[in-house]
Amino acid sequence: MSDDGVLASGGELENAERAGKVLVAMLRLAVTLTIEDRAEPSFKRLSVMFEDHSYLLTVSGQKIFVVKRKRSSSCPKEA
C-alpha cells in the first residue's frame, strides 16, 4: 500500500482528510494483524459498519479505494 496520500475524493468524502487517515490507519492495523509470512494481506476488502452508513475499503495493488454507503433500514442490526 502506498503512502502517497489521497489521489482523488468526491461526494461526502471530498476533503474529509481526517476520516481518510483514520480509515487507512484501521486498514494498516488489520494488515499487520493478518500477515503471516506473506507479501500480501490475506484480504482485499475491509468493511466498517455504523448504524446508518458503512465504509468499504478495498485494496488493489498499491491503491486503497474508500466508498461510503448509506445502509438501508432492511439491514439487520448487530448486537
N, C-alpha and C positions, 0 to 999 in steps of 0.2 A: 504494500500500500504506500502510495506516495505521500510526501509531506508538503506538496506544492500549494496547499490551500484550496479555497473554493474556486472552481473554474467557471461555474455558472449557477445562478439561482433564480427562482421565479415563484409566483404565487405567494402563499403565506410564508414561504421560507426565504423569500427575497430579502436580502440584508439582515437575515436572522443569524448573524455570525456566532453569537453565544450558543444558541441551540445547536448549531452545526458542530461547534467544538465539543460540546457535551456528548452529543450522539457519537461522534467519531471516537472520543475517549472511551465510551462504553464499548464500541466495536473493537478497539485495540485491546481492551481488557479481555473481552471474550476470545479474541485470537490467542492471547498469551495463555489463557486457561485451557484451550483445546489443542494446541500444537504439541504433538508427541513425536519428536524426531522427524518432523515433516517440514518441507519447504513452504507448503501452502496450508492455510487453515482448513479444517475438516468441514466447514460450512461456507455457504455463499451468501446467505441472507440472515439478517437479524431483525426481528420484529419487536418494537417497543410499544406495548399496548396501554392505552389510557381509556377511561370510561367513554369519552366521546370521539376520540381520534387515535390513530396509531402512526408510528413512523416505521417505514420499511427501509432498511439499509441493505444494499446489495453490493457485493464486491465483484468487480470484473477487471481482471488484470491488476493494474496499479491504481485503478479508479474506484471510488466509493460513490454510489448513487443513493440519494436520500429522497424518499417520497413521503409526504404527509397525506393521510387519507382519513376522511370522516368515517366513523363507524356507524353502521345503521343500527336502529333500535332492535332489529331482529337478532343481533349478535348475542350469544349467551354471555351473561355476566359471570366473571370469575370471582371466586370467594377470596 
